[in-house]
């Protein structure tokens, strides 16, 4: 359980870094609405749970 949580958090952090790098390259700000962000967080934890099995 904790391994899945840790891996999910890692995926979310890597995703945030990727979005920040993209924003830096584009030279602007990227806004992600909450109704898109919440499924992405769920998807990250789902992918982490599948990888653990």
mmCIF file as gemmi writes it, N, C-alpha and C atoms, coordinates in Angstrom:
data_model
loop_
_atom_site.group_PDB
_atom_site.id
_atom_site.type_symbol
_atom_site.label_atom_id
_atom_site.label_alt_id
_atom_site.label_comp_id
_atom_site.label_asym_id
_atom_site.label_entity_id
_atom_site.label_seq_id
_atom_site.pdbx_PDB_ins_code
_atom_site.Cartn_x
_atom_site.Cartn_y
_atom_site.Cartn_z
_atom_site.occupancy
_atom_site.B_iso_or_equiv
_atom_site.pdbx_formal_charge
_atom_site.auth_seq_id
_atom_site.auth_asym_id
_atom_site.pdbx_PDB_model_num
ATOM 1 N N . UNK Axp A 1 ? 0.83 -1.198 0 1 0 ? 1 A 1
ATOM 2 C CA . UNK Axp A 1 ? 0 0 0 1 0 ? 1 A 1
ATOM 3 C C . UNK Axp A 1 ? 0.872 1.259 0 1 0 ? 1 A 1
ATOM 4 N N . UNK Axp A 2 ? 1.851 1.323 0.9 1 0 ? 2 A 1
ATOM 5 C CA . UNK Axp A 2 ? 2.703 2.522 0.96 1 0 ? 2 A 1
ATOM 6 C C . UNK Axp A 2 ? 3.575 2.641 -0.286 1 0 ? 2 A 1
ATOM 7 N N . UNK Axp A 3 ? 3.971 1.492 -0.854 1 0 ? 3 A 1
ATOM 8 C CA . UNK Axp A 3 ? 4.789 1.528 -2.072 1 0 ? 3 A 1
ATOM 9 C C . UNK Axp A 3 ? 3.971 2.126 -3.226 1 0 ? 3 A 1
ATOM 10 N N . UNK Axp A 4 ? 2.7 1.748 -3.309 1 0 ? 4 A 1
ATOM 11 C CA . UNK Axp A 4 ? 1.82 2.299 -4.344 1 0 ? 4 A 1
ATOM 12 C C . UNK Axp A 4 ? 1.644 3.789 -4.144 1 0 ? 4 A 1
ATOM 13 N N . UNK Axp A 5 ? 1.427 4.209 -2.889 1 0 ? 5 A 1
ATOM 14 C CA . UNK Axp A 5 ? 1.262 5.636 -2.585 1 0 ? 5 A 1
ATOM 15 C C . UNK Axp A 5 ? 2.516 6.414 -2.957 1 0 ? 5 A 1
ATOM 16 N N . UNK Axp A 6 ? 3.671 5.883 -2.6 1 0 ? 6 A 1
ATOM 17 C CA . UNK Axp A 6 ? 4.94 6.551 -2.912 1 0 ? 6 A 1
ATOM 18 C C . UNK Axp A 6 ? 5.178 6.646 -4.407 1 0 ? 6 A 1
ATOM 19 N N . UNK Axp A 7 ? 4.873 5.563 -5.129 1 0 ? 7 A 1
ATOM 20 C CA . UNK Axp A 7 ? 5.047 5.568 -6.577 1 0 ? 7 A 1
ATOM 21 C C . UNK Axp A 7 ? 4.053 6.533 -7.229 1 0 ? 7 A 1
ATOM 22 N N . UNK Axp A 8 ? 2.822 6.584 -6.722 1 0 ? 8 A 1
ATOM 23 C CA . UNK Axp A 8 ? 1.825 7.528 -7.24 1 0 ? 8 A 1
ATOM 24 C C . UNK Axp A 8 ? 2.264 8.965 -7.042 1 0 ? 8 A 1
ATOM 25 N N . UNK Axp A 9 ? 2.801 9.257 -5.869 1 0 ? 9 A 1
ATOM 26 C CA . UNK Axp A 9 ? 3.306 10.609 -5.603 1 0 ? 9 A 1
ATOM 27 C C . UNK Axp A 9 ? 4.472 10.927 -6.534 1 0 ? 9 A 1
ATOM 28 N N . UNK Axp A 10 ? 5.319 9.95 -6.788 1 0 ? 10 A 1
ATOM 29 C CA . UNK Axp A 10 ? 6.444 10.155 -7.7 1 0 ? 10 A 1
ATOM 30 C C . UNK Axp A 10 ? 5.947 10.494 -9.098 1 0 ? 10 A 1
ATOM 31 N N . UNK Axp A 11 ? 4.925 9.759 -9.568 1 0 ? 11 A 1
ATOM 32 C CA . UNK Axp A 11 ? 4.364 10.038 -10.889 1 0 ? 11 A 1
ATOM 33 C C . UNK Axp A 11 ? 3.78 11.438 -10.95 1 0 ? 11 A 1
ATOM 34 N N . UNK Axp A 12 ? 3.09 11.853 -9.884 1 0 ? 12 A 1
ATOM 35 C CA . UNK Axp A 12 ? 2.491 13.196 -9.851 1 0 ? 12 A 1
ATOM 36 C C . UNK Axp A 12 ? 3.585 14.261 -9.869 1 0 ? 12 A 1
ATOM 37 N N . UNK Axp A 13 ? 4.65 14.066 -9.093 1 0 ? 13 A 1
ATOM 38 C CA . UNK Axp A 13 ? 5.755 15.028 -9.055 1 0 ? 13 A 1
ATOM 39 C C . UNK Axp A 13 ? 6.436 15.11 -10.418 1 0 ? 13 A 1
ATOM 40 N N . UNK Axp A 14 ? 6.657 13.956 -11.053 1 0 ? 14 A 1
ATOM 41 C CA . UNK Axp A 14 ? 7.268 13.969 -12.385 1 0 ? 14 A 1
ATOM 42 C C . UNK Axp A 14 ? 6.366 14.676 -13.391 1 0 ? 14 A 1
ATOM 43 N N . UNK Axp A 15 ? 5.062 14.494 -13.266 1 0 ? 15 A 1
ATOM 44 C CA . UNK Axp A 15 ? 4.119 15.18 -14.141 1 0 ? 15 A 1
ATOM 45 C C . UNK Axp A 15 ? 4.161 16.687 -13.945 1 0 ? 15 A 1
ATOM 46 N N . UNK Axp A 16 ? 4.244 17.126 -12.691 1 0 ? 16 A 1
ATOM 47 C CA . UNK Axp A 16 ? 4.325 18.562 -12.399 1 0 ? 16 A 1
ATOM 48 C C . UNK Axp A 16 ? 5.612 19.145 -12.969 1 0 ? 16 A 1
ATOM 49 N N . UNK Axp A 17 ? 6.719 18.419 -12.822 1 0 ? 17 A 1
ATOM 50 C CA . UNK Axp A 17 ? 7.999 18.887 -13.375 1 0 ? 17 A 1
ATOM 51 C C . UNK Axp A 17 ? 7.919 18.992 -14.892 1 0 ? 17 A 1
ATOM 52 N N . UNK Axp A 18 ? 7.268 18.009 -15.535 1 0 ? 18 A 1
ATOM 53 C CA . UNK Axp A 18 ? 7.128 18.039 -16.989 1 0 ? 18 A 1
ATOM 54 C C . UNK Axp A 18 ? 6.297 19.237 -17.434 1 0 ? 18 A 1
ATOM 55 N N . UNK Axp A 19 ? 5.213 19.527 -16.726 1 0 ? 19 A 1
ATOM 56 C CA . UNK Axp A 19 ? 4.371 20.675 -17.076 1 0 ? 19 A 1
ATOM 57 C C . UNK Axp A 19 ? 5.129 21.983 -16.853 1 0 ? 19 A 1
ATOM 58 N N . UNK Axp A 20 ? 5.905 22.053 -15.772 1 0 ? 20 A 1
ATOM 59 C CA . UNK Axp A 20 ? 6.687 23.267 -15.505 1 0 ? 20 A 1
ATOM 60 C C . UNK Axp A 20 ? 7.76 23.463 -16.57 1 0 ? 20 A 1
ATOM 61 N N . UNK Axp A 21 ? 8.392 22.372 -17.001 1 0 ? 21 A 1
ATOM 62 C CA . UNK Axp A 21 ? 9.403 22.476 -18.059 1 0 ? 21 A 1
ATOM 63 C C . UNK Axp A 21 ? 8.753 22.939 -19.359 1 0 ? 21 A 1
ATOM 64 N N . UNK Axp A 22 ? 7.579 22.399 -19.665 1 0 ? 22 A 1
ATOM 65 C CA . UNK Axp A 22 ? 6.853 22.816 -20.861 1 0 ? 22 A 1
ATOM 66 C C . UNK Axp A 22 ? 6.486 24.295 -20.782 1 0 ? 22 A 1
ATOM 67 N N . UNK Axp A 23 ? 6.037 24.748 -19.625 1 0 ? 23 A 1
ATOM 68 C CA . UNK Axp A 23 ? 5.692 26.158 -19.443 1 0 ? 23 A 1
ATOM 69 C C . UNK Axp A 23 ? 6.93 27.035 -19.612 1 0 ? 23 A 1
ATOM 70 N N . UNK Axp A 24 ? 8.075 26.567 -19.129 1 0 ? 24 A 1
ATOM 71 C CA . UNK Axp A 24 ? 9.316 27.329 -19.259 1 0 ? 24 A 1
ATOM 72 C C . UNK Axp A 24 ? 9.727 27.444 -20.723 1 0 ? 24 A 1
ATOM 73 N N . UNK Axp A 25 ? 9.587 26.337 -21.457 1 0 ? 25 A 1
ATOM 74 C CA . UNK Axp A 25 ? 9.951 26.34 -22.881 1 0 ? 25 A 1
ATOM 75 C C . UNK Axp A 25 ? 9.015 27.249 -23.673 1 0 ? 25 A 1
ATOM 76 N N . UNK Axp A 26 ? 7.721 27.15 -23.385 1 0 ? 26 A 1
ATOM 77 C CA . UNK Axp A 26 ? 6.73 27.965 -24.088 1 0 ? 26 A 1
ATOM 78 C C . UNK Axp A 26 ? 6.85 29.431 -23.67 1 0 ? 26 A 1
ATOM 79 N N . UNK Axp A 27 ? 7.259 29.667 -22.441 1 0 ? 27 A 1
ATOM 80 C CA . UNK Axp A 27 ? 7.442 31.032 -21.952 1 0 ? 27 A 1
ATOM 81 C C . UNK Axp A 27 ? 6.164 31.643 -21.413 1 0 ? 27 A 1
ATOM 82 N N . UNK Axp A 28 ? 5.287 30.825 -20.884 1 0 ? 28 A 1
ATOM 83 C CA . UNK Axp A 28 ? 4.037 31.326 -20.323 1 0 ? 28 A 1
ATOM 84 C C . UNK Axp A 28 ? 3.623 30.501 -19.133 1 0 ? 28 A 1
ATOM 85 N N . UNK Axp A 29 ? 2.37 30.645 -18.79 1 0 ? 29 A 1
ATOM 86 C CA . UNK Axp A 29 ? 1.836 29.846 -17.691 1 0 ? 29 A 1
ATOM 87 C C . UNK Axp A 29 ? 0.836 28.855 -18.268 1 0 ? 29 A 1
ATOM 88 N N . UNK Axp A 30 ? 0.796 27.686 -17.673 1 0 ? 30 A 1
ATOM 89 C CA . UNK Axp A 30 ? -0.138 26.656 -18.094 1 0 ? 30 A 1
ATOM 90 C C . UNK Axp A 30 ? -1.1 26.429 -16.94 1 0 ? 30 A 1
ATOM 91 N N . UNK Axp A 31 ? -2.376 26.621 -17.208 1 0 ? 31 A 1
ATOM 92 C CA . UNK Axp A 31 ? -3.373 26.378 -16.166 1 0 ? 31 A 1
ATOM 93 C C . UNK Axp A 31 ? -4.129 25.103 -16.51 1 0 ? 31 A 1
ATOM 94 N N . UNK Axp A 32 ? -4.252 24.242 -15.509 1 0 ? 32 A 1
ATOM 95 C CA . UNK Axp A 32 ? -4.978 22.981 -15.678 1 0 ? 32 A 1
ATOM 96 C C . UNK Axp A 32 ? -6.212 23.045 -14.777 1 0 ? 32 A 1
ATOM 97 N N . UNK Axp A 33 ? -7.4 22.987 -15.377 1 0 ? 33 A 1
ATOM 98 C CA . UNK Axp A 33 ? -8.621 23.045 -14.558 1 0 ? 33 A 1
ATOM 99 C C . UNK Axp A 33 ? -8.716 21.861 -13.608 1 0 ? 33 A 1
ATOM 100 N N . UNK Axp A 34 ? -9.412 22.049 -12.497 1 0 ? 34 A 1
ATOM 101 C CA . UNK Axp A 34 ? -9.507 20.993 -11.48 1 0 ? 34 A 1
ATOM 102 C C . UNK Axp A 34 ? -10.201 19.762 -12.021 1 0 ? 34 A 1
ATOM 103 N N . UNK Axp A 35 ? -11.166 19.917 -12.951 1 0 ? 35 A 1
ATOM 104 C CA . UNK Axp A 35 ? -11.897 18.756 -13.446 1 0 ? 35 A 1
ATOM 105 C C . UNK Axp A 35 ? -11.039 17.909 -14.385 1 0 ? 35 A 1
ATOM 106 N N . UNK Axp A 36 ? -9.89 18.414 -14.807 1 0 ? 36 A 1
ATOM 107 C CA . UNK Axp A 36 ? -8.921 17.613 -15.558 1 0 ? 36 A 1
ATOM 108 C C . UNK Axp A 36 ? -7.836 17.094 -14.612 1 0 ? 36 A 1
ATOM 109 N N . UNK Axp A 37 ? -7.469 17.894 -13.628 1 0 ? 37 A 1
ATOM 110 C CA . UNK Axp A 37 ? -6.397 17.534 -12.698 1 0 ? 37 A 1
ATOM 111 C C . UNK Axp A 37 ? -6.772 16.335 -11.825 1 0 ? 37 A 1
ATOM 112 N N . UNK Axp A 38 ? -8 16.296 -11.324 1 0 ? 38 A 1
ATOM 113 C CA . UNK Axp A 38 ? -8.415 15.211 -10.425 1 0 ? 38 A 1
ATOM 114 C C . UNK Axp A 38 ? -8.347 13.839 -11.115 1 0 ? 38 A 1
ATOM 115 N N . UNK Axp A 39 ? -8.884 13.685 -12.349 1 0 ? 39 A 1
ATOM 116 C CA . UNK Axp A 39 ? -8.717 12.378 -13.013 1 0 ? 39 A 1
ATOM 117 C C . UNK Axp A 39 ? -7.253 12.024 -13.291 1 0 ? 39 A 1
ATOM 118 N N . UNK Axp A 40 ? -6.415 13.029 -13.544 1 0 ? 40 A 1
ATOM 119 C CA . UNK Axp A 40 ? -4.995 12.748 -13.765 1 0 ? 40 A 1
ATOM 120 C C . UNK Axp A 40 ? -4.341 12.205 -12.501 1 0 ? 40 A 1
ATOM 121 N N . UNK Axp A 41 ? -4.72 12.742 -11.346 1 0 ? 41 A 1
ATOM 122 C CA . UNK Axp A 41 ? -4.185 12.25 -10.072 1 0 ? 41 A 1
ATOM 123 C C . UNK Axp A 41 ? -4.659 10.815 -9.833 1 0 ? 41 A 1
ATOM 124 N N . UNK Axp A 42 ? -5.938 10.557 -10.1 1 0 ? 42 A 1
ATOM 125 C CA . UNK Axp A 42 ? -6.469 9.197 -9.949 1 0 ? 42 A 1
ATOM 126 C C . UNK Axp A 42 ? -5.752 8.247 -10.9 1 0 ? 42 A 1
ATOM 127 N N . UNK Axp A 43 ? -5.522 8.689 -12.13 1 0 ? 43 A 1
ATOM 128 C CA . UNK Axp A 43 ? -4.812 7.875 -13.115 1 0 ? 43 A 1
ATOM 129 C C . UNK Axp A 43 ? -3.389 7.555 -12.663 1 0 ? 43 A 1
ATOM 130 N N . UNK Axp A 44 ? -2.718 8.524 -12.041 1 0 ? 44 A 1
ATOM 131 C CA . UNK Axp A 44 ? -1.35 8.308 -11.561 1 0 ? 44 A 1
ATOM 132 C C . UNK Axp A 44 ? -1.324 7.218 -10.484 1 0 ? 44 A 1
ATOM 133 N N . UNK Axp A 45 ? -2.271 7.264 -9.537 1 0 ? 45 A 1
ATOM 134 C CA . UNK Axp A 45 ? -2.305 6.247 -8.486 1 0 ? 45 A 1
ATOM 135 C C . UNK Axp A 45 ? -2.748 4.897 -9.041 1 0 ? 45 A 1
ATOM 136 N N . UNK Axp A 46 ? -3.646 4.894 -10.047 1 0 ? 46 A 1
ATOM 137 C CA . UNK Axp A 46 ? -4.055 3.64 -10.676 1 0 ? 46 A 1
ATOM 138 C C . UNK Axp A 46 ? -2.867 2.991 -11.377 1 0 ? 46 A 1
ATOM 139 N N . UNK Axp A 47 ? -2.089 3.801 -12.11 1 0 ? 47 A 1
ATOM 140 C CA . UNK Axp A 47 ? -0.906 3.268 -12.801 1 0 ? 47 A 1
ATOM 141 C C . UNK Axp A 47 ? 0.111 2.739 -11.789 1 0 ? 47 A 1
ATOM 142 N N . UNK Axp A 48 ? 0.243 3.432 -10.658 1 0 ? 48 A 1
ATOM 143 C CA . UNK Axp A 48 ? 1.183 2.984 -9.627 1 0 ? 48 A 1
ATOM 144 C C . UNK Axp A 48 ? 0.724 1.659 -9.026 1 0 ? 48 A 1
ATOM 145 N N . UNK Axp A 49 ? -0.586 1.475 -8.83 1 0 ? 49 A 1
ATOM 146 C CA . UNK Axp A 49 ? -1.072 0.224 -8.252 1 0 ? 49 A 1
ATOM 147 C C . UNK Axp A 49 ? -0.907 -0.932 -9.246 1 0 ? 49 A 1
ATOM 148 N N . UNK Axp A 50 ? -1.079 -0.666 -10.542 1 0 ? 50 A 1
ATOM 149 C CA . UNK Axp A 50 ? -0.904 -1.716 -11.538 1 0 ? 50 A 1
ATOM 150 C C . UNK Axp A 50 ? 0.564 -2.137 -11.635 1 0 ? 50 A 1
ATOM 151 N N . UNK Axp A 51 ? 1.467 -1.172 -11.501 1 0 ? 51 A 1
ATOM 152 C CA . UNK Axp A 51 ? 2.89 -1.473 -11.608 1 0 ? 51 A 1
ATOM 153 C C . UNK Axp A 51 ? 3.362 -2.302 -10.419 1 0 ? 51 A 1
ATOM 154 N N . UNK Axp A 52 ? 2.724 -2.114 -9.264 1 0 ? 52 A 1
ATOM 155 C CA . UNK Axp A 52 ? 3.119 -2.845 -8.07 1 0 ? 52 A 1
ATOM 156 C C . UNK Axp A 52 ? 2.705 -4.306 -8.097 1 0 ? 52 A 1
ATOM 157 N N . UNK Axp A 53 ? 1.707 -4.653 -8.921 1 0 ? 53 A 1
ATOM 158 C CA . UNK Axp A 53 ? 1.204 -6.036 -8.944 1 0 ? 53 A 1
ATOM 159 C C . UNK Axp A 53 ? 1.904 -6.898 -9.953 1 0 ? 53 A 1
